[in-house]
Amino acid sequence: MKRCRKSIRLKMYDYTQEGAYAVTVCVNAHKCMFGCVRNSEMILNDLGNMIVDDWCKLPQRFSNIEMNEFIVMPDHMHKITIVRAGSPRPS
């Protein structure tokens, strides 16, 4: 079953401006690629660990962002990114 979701992005909104942004990243076809849940605990696999590692390193590349809360699930990731004033270019 193919899901058709309407974008909730605001058409005229500048997403590079300061603010807190909730982001969800989903794996294509909802495949469990980041690990699995065992005994109510998320067990990350190598790809899941790579996702967490790269997520935590983003402020080293982009000086105007701050990583906040996040959670990795088997087939998706929820995160909050804080965008601060400054250049969005990689440092």
C-alpha positions, 0 to 999 in steps of 0.5 A, a space after each residue: 500500500 503506497 501512502 500519499 502524504 501531503 507536505 506540511 511544510 509552509 510554502 513561503 516559510 524560510 527554513 534557514 531562519 532561526 528556530 527549533 525544527 522537528 524532523 522525522 527521517 523515514 527509511 524507504 518502504 519502512 524497512 527496519 534498517 537501523 536496528 531492532 527492538 528487544 525487550 522494549 529497548 532499541 538495539 542499534 545495528 552498525 547503520 543505526 550507530 553510524 546515523 547517531 554518530 553522524 547526527 552528533 557530528 553535524 554541529 562540527 560541519 554547520 556552525 549555526 546548528 545545535 543538535 537537541 533531542 533525538 530518538 532512532 527507531 528501527 525504520 525512522 528517526 525523530 530529532 529536533 534541530 536548533 538553527 541559530 543566526 549565522 551562515 548555514 554553510 559548512 564550517 
